[in-house]
């Protein structure tokens, strides 16, 4: 598949995400929405790594580290984004969220 198709799919999916979040916060409580989103993503990720035989055994310490990363990089982040979606337009929300890449680059530097 040409790279332009991959790019187009990425733009399409990324663009529709914010509209979906906006619709989701109108239909269900934010905490429940984020919880279900990450449960579904976890199940899909677990299935994929199991099917491609890349699932590794982790120590208890590694599990703790992954829980901490998941909470700080994803869960809390998305809870705040979903809360913001209750009072912002999806376009503005997408612009604000895209700044995360800039902040990640600055923090990495």
Backbone as JSON Lines, residues from 0, in Angstrom:
{"i":0,"aa":"X","n":[0.85,-1.17,0.0],"ca":[0.0,0.0,0.0],"c":[0.9,1.24,0.0]}
{"i":1,"aa":"X","n":[0.62,2.21,-0.87],"ca":[1.46,3.41,-0.92],"c":[1.38,4.21,0.38]}
{"i":2,"aa":"X","n":[2.44,4.94,0.64],"ca":[2.51,5.72,1.89],"c":[1.42,6.78,1.94]}
{"i":3,"aa":"X","n":[0.99,7.28,0.79],"ca":[-0.06,8.31,0.78],"c":[-1.38,7.74,1.31]}
{"i":4,"aa":"X","n":[-1.63,6.45,1.07],"ca":[-2.84,5.81,1.59],"c":[-2.74,5.7,3.11]}
{"i":5,"aa":"X","n":[-1.58,5.3,3.6],"ca":[-1.37,5.22,5.05],"c":[-1.56,6.59,5.7]}
{"i":6,"aa":"X","n":[-0.98,7.6,5.07],"ca":[-1.12,8.97,5.59],"c":[-2.59,9.4,5.58]}
{"i":7,"aa":"X","n":[-3.27,9.11,4.48],"ca":[-4.69,9.48,4.38],"c":[-5.54,8.79,5.43]}
{"i":8,"aa":"X","n":[-5.28,7.52,5.68],"ca":[-6.02,6.79,6.72],"c":[-5.74,7.37,8.1]}
{"i":9,"aa":"X","n":[-4.48,7.71,8.35],"ca":[-4.12,8.31,9.64],"c":[-4.85,9.63,9.84]}
{"i":10,"aa":"X","n":[-4.86,10.47,8.83],"ca":[-5.54,11.76,8.93],"c":[-7.04,11.56,9.12]}
{"i":11,"aa":"X","n":[-7.63,10.63,8.39],"ca":[-9.06,10.36,8.52],"c":[-9.41,9.87,9.93]}
{"i":12,"aa":"X","n":[-8.68,8.89,10.42],"ca":[-8.96,8.34,11.74],"c":[-8.7,9.4,12.82]}
{"i":13,"aa":"X","n":[-7.59,10.11,12.73],"ca":[-7.27,11.15,13.71],"c":[-8.34,12.24,13.7]}
{"i":14,"aa":"X","n":[-8.77,12.62,12.51],"ca":[-9.77,13.67,12.4],"c":[-11.12,13.27,12.97]}
{"i":15,"aa":"X","n":[-11.51,12.03,12.79],"ca":[-12.8,11.57,13.28],"c":[-12.8,11.28,14.78]}
{"i":16,"aa":"X","n":[-11.63,11.08,15.36],"ca":[-11.53,10.78,16.78],"c":[-12.19,11.86,17.63]}
{"i":17,"aa":"X","n":[-11.96,13.1,17.29],"ca":[-12.45,14.2,18.12],"c":[-13.96,14.34,18.03]}
{"i":18,"aa":"X","n":[-14.5,14.07,16.86],"ca":[-15.95,14.08,16.72],"c":[-16.55,12.93,17.52]}
{"i":19,"aa":"X","n":[-15.92,11.77,17.47],"ca":[-16.4,10.62,18.23],"c":[-16.35,10.9,19.74]}
{"i":20,"aa":"X","n":[-15.28,11.53,20.2],"ca":[-15.19,11.88,21.62],"c":[-16.3,12.83,21.99]}
{"i":21,"aa":"X","n":[-16.55,13.82,21.15],"ca":[-17.61,14.79,21.43],"c":[-18.97,14.09,21.54]}
{"i":22,"aa":"X","n":[-19.25,13.18,20.62],"ca":[-20.51,12.43,20.65],"c":[-20.58,11.53,21.88]}
{"i":23,"aa":"X","n":[-19.44,10.95,22.23],"ca":[-19.41,10.03,23.35],"c":[-19.68,10.74,24.67]}
{"i":24,"aa":"X","n":[-19.13,11.95,24.87],"ca":[-19.34,12.64,26.14],"c":[-20.77,13.16,26.26]}
{"i":25,"aa":"X","n":[-21.46,13.27,25.14],"ca":[-22.87,13.67,25.2],"c":[-23.77,12.5,25.56]}
{"i":26,"aa":"X","n":[-23.28,11.27,25.36],"ca":[-24.12,10.09,25.54],"c":[-23.85,9.31,26.83]}
{"i":27,"aa":"X","n":[-22.66,9.48,27.41],"ca":[-22.31,8.69,28.59],"c":[-21.42,9.51,29.52]}
{"i":28,"aa":"X","n":[-21.37,9.14,30.8],"ca":[-20.48,9.84,31.72],"c":[-19.01,9.69,31.29]}
{"i":29,"aa":"X","n":[-18.24,10.74,31.49],"ca":[-16.85,10.77,31.04],"c":[-16.03,9.62,31.61]}
{"i":30,"aa":"X","n":[-16.12,9.4,32.9],"ca":[-15.3,8.35,33.52],"c":[-15.6,6.98,32.93]}
{"i":31,"aa":"X","n":[-16.86,6.7,32.69],"ca":[-17.26,5.41,32.1],"c":[-16.77,5.31,30.65]}
{"i":32,"aa":"X","n":[-16.88,6.4,29.91],"ca":[-16.44,6.41,28.52],"c":[-14.95,6.09,28.4]}
{"i":33,"aa":"X","n":[-14.14,6.76,29.22],"ca":[-12.7,6.53,29.18],"c":[-12.38,5.11,29.63]}
{"i":34,"aa":"X","n":[-13.06,4.64,30.68],"ca":[-12.83,3.28,31.17],"c":[-13.09,2.25,30.06]}
{"i":35,"aa":"X","n":[-14.24,2.35,29.4],"ca":[-14.57,1.39,28.34],"c":[-13.61,1.5,27.17]}
{"i":36,"aa":"X","n":[-13.21,2.71,26.84],"ca":[-12.27,2.9,25.73],"c":[-10.97,2.16,26.0]}
{"i":37,"aa":"X","n":[-10.44,2.29,27.2],"ca":[-9.17,1.66,27.51],"c":[-9.3,0.16,27.76]}
{"i":38,"aa":"X","n":[-10.44,-0.29,28.24],"ca":[-10.65,-1.73,28.36],"c":[-10.66,-2.37,26.97]}
{"i":39,"aa":"X","n":[-11.39,-1.74,26.04],"ca":[-11.43,-2.29,24.67],"c":[-10.05,-2.26,24.02]}
{"i":40,"aa":"X","n":[-9.32,-1.16,24.2],"ca":[-7.97,-1.07,23.63],"c":[-7.04,-2.1,24.24]}
{"i":41,"aa":"X","n":[-7.17,-2.34,25.54],"ca":[-6.33,-3.34,26.2],"c":[-6.6,-4.75,25.68]}
{"i":42,"aa":"X","n":[-7.86,-5.06,25.49],"ca":[-8.22,-6.38,24.98],"c":[-7.66,-6.57,23.57]}
{"i":43,"aa":"X","n":[-7.82,-5.57,22.72],"ca":[-7.31,-5.66,21.35],"c":[-5.78,-5.8,21.36]}
{"i":44,"aa":"X","n":[-5.1,-4.99,22.17],"ca":[-3.64,-5.05,22.24],"c":[-3.18,-6.41,22.75]}
{"i":45,"aa":"X","n":[-3.84,-6.94,23.77],"ca":[-3.48,-8.25,24.31],"c":[-3.68,-9.34,23.26]}
{"i":46,"aa":"X","n":[-4.77,-9.27,22.52],"ca":[-5.01,-10.25,21.45],"c":[-3.93,-10.18,20.38]}
{"i":47,"aa":"X","n":[-3.56,-8.98,19.98],"ca":[-2.56,-8.81,18.92],"c":[-1.21,-9.36,19.37]}
{"i":48,"aa":"X","n":[-0.74,-8.98,20.55],"ca":[0.57,-9.47,20.99],"c":[0.55,-10.97,21.25]}
{"i":49,"aa":"X","n":[-0.59,-11.51,21.61],"ca":[-0.7,-12.96,21.79],"c":[-0.65,-13.66,20.43]}
{"i":50,"aa":"X","n":[-1.38,-13.13,19.45],"ca":[-1.41,-13.75,18.13],"c":[-0.05,-13.7,17.43]}
{"i":51,"aa":"X","n":[0.68,-12.63,17.61],"ca":[2.0,-12.53,16.96],"c":[3.11,-13.07,17.85]}
{"i":52,"aa":"X","n":[2.7,-13.69,18.96],"ca":[3.62,-14.34,19.89],"c":[4.71,-13.39,20.4]}
{"i":53,"aa":"X","n":[4.3,-12.19,20.78],"ca":[5.23,-11.19,21.32],"c":[4.94,-10.88,22.79]}
{"i":54,"aa":"X","n":[4.03,-11.64,23.39],"ca":[3.67,-11.43,24.79],"c":[4.81,-11.9,25.67]}
{"i":55,"aa":"X","n":[5.31,-11.0,26.5],"ca":[6.43,-11.34,27.38],"c":[5.98,-11.38,28.83]}
{"i":56,"aa":"X","n":[6.62,-12.22,29.6],"ca":[6.36,-12.27,31.03],"c":[7.06,-11.08,31.68]}
{"i":57,"aa":"X","n":[6.34,-10.4,32.59],"ca":[6.89,-9.23,33.26],"c":[6.96,-9.46,34.76]}
{"i":58,"aa":"X","n":[7.91,-8.8,35.37],"ca":[8.03,-8.88,36.83],"c":[6.97,-7.97,37.46]}
{"i":59,"aa":"X","n":[6.79,-8.13,38.76],"ca":[5.85,-7.28,39.48],"c":[6.26,-5.81,39.41]}
{"i":60,"aa":"X","n":[7.57,-5.57,39.49],"ca":[8.08,-4.19,39.39],"c":[7.76,-3.6,38.01]}
{"i":61,"aa":"X","n":[7.92,-4.39,36.95],"ca":[7.61,-3.91,35.61],"c":[6.11,-3.62,35.46]}
{"i":62,"aa":"X","n":[5.28,-4.46,36.04],"ca":[3.83,-4.21,36.01],"c":[3.5,-2.89,36.7]}
{"i":63,"aa":"X","n":[4.13,-2.64,37.83],"ca":[3.9,-1.38,38.55],"c":[4.29,-0.18,37.71]}
{"i":64,"aa":"X","n":[5.44,-0.28,37.04],"ca":[5.91,0.8,36.18],"c":[4.92,1.03,35.03]}
{"i":65,"aa":"X","n":[4.43,-0.04,34.44],"ca":[3.48,0.09,33.33],"c":[2.14,0.69,33.79]}
{"i":66,"aa":"X","n":[1.71,0.33,34.99],"ca":[0.48,0.93,35.54],"c":[0.68,2.43,35.73]}
{"i":67,"aa":"X","n":[1.83,2.82,36.26],"ca":[2.13,4.23,36.45],"c":[2.15,4.98,35.11]}
{"i":68,"aa":"X","n":[2.8,4.4,34.11],"ca":[2.83,5.02,32.78],"c":[1.44,5.12,32.19]}
{"i":69,"aa":"X","n":[0.67,4.06,32.31],"ca":[-0.69,4.07,31.76],"c":[-1.55,5.14,32.41]}
{"i":70,"aa":"X","n":[-1.41,5.3,33.72],"ca":[-2.2,6.31,34.43],"c":[-1.79,7.72,34.03]}
{"i":71,"aa":"X","n":[-0.49,7.97,33.97],"ca":[-0.04,9.34,33.7],"c":[-0.05,9.71,32.22]}
{"i":72,"aa":"X","n":[0.28,8.78,31.35],"ca":[0.36,9.12,29.92],"c":[-0.96,8.95,29.18]}
{"i":73,"aa":"X","n":[-1.85,8.15,29.7],"ca":[-3.08,7.88,28.97],"c":[-4.33,8.17,29.78]}
{"i":74,"aa":"X","n":[-4.51,7.49,30.88],"ca":[-5.79,7.58,31.61],"c":[-6.11,9.0,32.07]}
{"i":75,"aa":"X","n":[-5.22,9.61,32.83],"ca":[-5.47,10.97,33.34],"c":[-5.56,11.94,32.18]}
{"i":76,"aa":"X","n":[-4.67,11.77,31.22],"ca":[-4.67,12.61,30.02],"c":[-6.03,12.57,29.32]}
{"i":77,"aa":"X","n":[-6.54,11.38,29.09],"ca":[-7.8,11.25,28.38],"c":[-9.0,11.67,29.24]}
{"i":78,"aa":"X","n":[-8.92,11.46,30.53],"ca":[-10.0,11.96,31.39],"c":[-10.11,13.48,31.25]}
{"i":79,"aa":"X","n":[-8.97,14.16,31.24],"ca":[-8.98,15.62,31.09],"c":[-9.45,16.04,29.71]}
{"i":80,"aa":"X","n":[-9.04,15.31,28.68],"ca":[-9.49,15.63,27.31],"c":[-11.0,15.43,27.19]}
{"i":81,"aa":"X","n":[-11.51,14.36,27.74],"ca":[-12.95,14.11,27.69],"c":[-13.72,15.18,28.47]}
{"i":82,"aa":"X","n":[-13.17,15.6,29.6],"ca":[-13.82,16.68,30.37],"c":[-13.84,17.96,29.55]}
{"i":83,"aa":"X","n":[-12.73,18.25,28.87],"ca":[-12.67,19.45,28.03],"c":[-13.66,19.35,26.88]}
{"i":84,"aa":"X","n":[-13.88,18.15,26.37],"ca":[-14.8,17.96,25.24],"c":[-16.23,18.31,25.6]}
{"i":85,"aa":"X","n":[-16.52,18.33,26.89],"ca":[-17.87,18.7,27.32],"c":[-18.16,20.18,27.06]}
{"i":86,"aa":"X","n":[-17.11,21.0,26.96],"ca":[-17.34,22.43,26.8],"c":[-16.57,23.08,25.65]}
{"i":87,"aa":"X","n":[-15.86,22.29,24.85],"ca":[-15.1,22.82,23.72],"c":[-15.59,22.19,22.42]}
{"i":88,"aa":"X","n":[-15.35,22.87,21.31],"ca":[-15.65,22.26,20.02],"c":[-14.6,21.21,19.71]}
{"i":89,"aa":"X","n":[-14.95,20.24,18.88],"ca":[-14.02,19.15,18.59],"c":[-12.78,19.65,17.84]}
{"i":90,"aa":"X","n":[-12.93,20.66,17.0],"ca":[-11.78,21.2,16.26],"c":[-10.76,21.83,17.19]}
{"i":91,"aa":"X","n":[-11.23,22.64,18.13],"ca":[-10.32,23.28,19.08],"c":[-9.68,22.22,19.98]}
{"i":92,"aa":"X","n":[-10.44,21.23,20.35],"ca":[-9.92,20.14,21.17],"c":[-8.8,19.41,20.44]}
{"i":93,"aa":"X","n":[-8.97,19.17,19.15],"ca":[-7.94,18.49,18.35],"c":[-6.66,19.32,18.3]}
{"i":94,"aa":"X","n":[-6.8,20.63,18.14],"ca":[-5.62,21.51,18.1],"c":[-4.89,21.49,19.44]}
{"i":95,"aa":"X","n":[-5.63,21.61,20.52],"ca":[-5.02,21.59,21.86],"c":[-4.31,20.26,22.1]}
{"i":96,"aa":"X","n":[-4.97,19.15,21.76],"ca":[-4.37,17.84,21.99],"c":[-3.13,17.63,21.13]}
{"i":97,"aa":"X","n":[-3.13,18.18,19.93],"ca":[-1.96,18.01,19.05],"c":[-0.72,18.7,19.62]}
{"i":98,"aa":"X","n":[-0.91,19.64,20.53],"ca":[0.23,20.28,21.17],"c":[1.0,19.3,22.05]}
{"i":99,"aa":"X","n":[0.4,18.17,22.38],"ca":[1.09,17.16,23.2],"c":[2.4,16.73,22.53]}
{"i":100,"aa":"X","n":[2.4,16.62,21.21],"ca":[3.62,16.23,20.5],"c":[4.72,17.26,20.71]}
{"i":101,"aa":"X","n":[4.36,18.53,20.68],"ca":[5.34,19.59,20.92],"c":[5.88,19.52,22.35]}
{"i":102,"aa":"X","n":[4.98,19.35,23.32],"ca":[5.41,19.26,24.71],"c":[6.27,18.01,24.94]}
{"i":103,"aa":"X","n":[5.95,16.91,24.29],"ca":[6.76,15.7,24.42],"c":[8.17,15.94,23.88]}
{"i":104,"aa":"X","n":[8.27,16.63,22.74],"ca":[9.58,16.93,22.16],"c":[10.37,17.85,23.09]}
{"i":105,"aa":"X","n":[9.71,18.86,23.63],"ca":[10.4,19.76,24.57],"c":[10.84,19.04,25.83]}
{"i":106,"aa":"X","n":[9.98,18.18,26.36],"ca":[10.35,17.41,27.55],"c":[11.48,16.44,27.26]}
{"i":107,"aa":"X","n":[11.48,15.87,26.07],"ca":[12.57,14.95,25.69],"c":[13.9,15.67,25.53]}
{"i":108,"aa":"X","n":[13.83,16.92,25.12],"ca":[15.04,17.72,24.94],"c":[15.61,18.08,26.27]}
